[in-house]
């Protein structure tokens, strides 16, 4: 793929199946997804989506290496302090 051939963006990095373009656009080859989707990738959740008393929504789960991951919505400042 030459520069500016797709969407008028330049290739930043081409890893043979994963292509990163300027502006942060990332394209992946179908063969990468087929290999990933054939794996048994069940996610082990620690809790269901919950809402804290201060309004933040959070969910926790373990990644495939057993690391605990927490994903939450941004926290609004309360009285000028977080």
SVG drawing of the C-alpha trace seen along z (x, -y; Angstrom):
<svg xmlns="http://www.w3.org/2000/svg" viewBox="-26 -23 32 45">
<polyline fill="none" stroke="black" stroke-width="0.4" points="0.0,0.0 1.5,-3.3 1.2,-6.5 -2.2,-8.3 -3.7,-5.4 -6.4,-4.8 -8.5,-7.6 -5.7,-10.1 -3.8,-8.9 -0.2,-7.8 1.0,-4.5 2.7,-4.9 3.4,-1.2 2.7,2.0 3.1,5.2 1.8,7.5 -1.9,7.7 -2.0,4.8 -1.6,1.4 -1.6,-1.9 -2.4,-5.0 -2.1,-8.7 -5.0,-10.1 -4.9,-6.9 -6.9,-4.7 -5.9,-1.0 -6.8,1.7 -6.5,5.4 -6.4,8.3 -9.3,10.7 -6.9,13.7 -5.9,12.1 -9.5,11.9 -10.3,15.5 -7.4,16.8 -8.5,14.8 -12.1,15.8 -11.3,19.5 -9.7,19.4 -11.7,20.0 -11.7,16.5 -14.3,16.5 -14.1,13.5 -14.4,14.0 -16.3,11.1 -15.7,10.1 -18.9,8.1 -21.8,7.0 -22.0,3.4 -22.5,1.4 -23.1,-2.3 -21.3,-3.8 -23.1,-6.2 -21.2,-9.1 -22.6,-8.1 -19.6,-6.3 -20.4,-3.1 -17.8,-0.4 -17.3,3.2 -14.4,5.5 -13.1,8.6 -9.9,10.7 -8.0,10.6 -6.6,13.8 -3.4,13.5 -5.4,13.3 -4.9,9.5 -7.8,7.7 -9.1,5.0 -11.5,2.2 -13.3,0.1 -15.3,-2.9 -17.0,-6.1 -15.2,-9.4 -15.6,-10.8 -17.1,-14.2 -15.5,-16.5 -17.5,-16.9 -17.2,-20.3 -14.0,-20.9 -12.3,-17.7 -12.2,-14.2"/>
</svg>
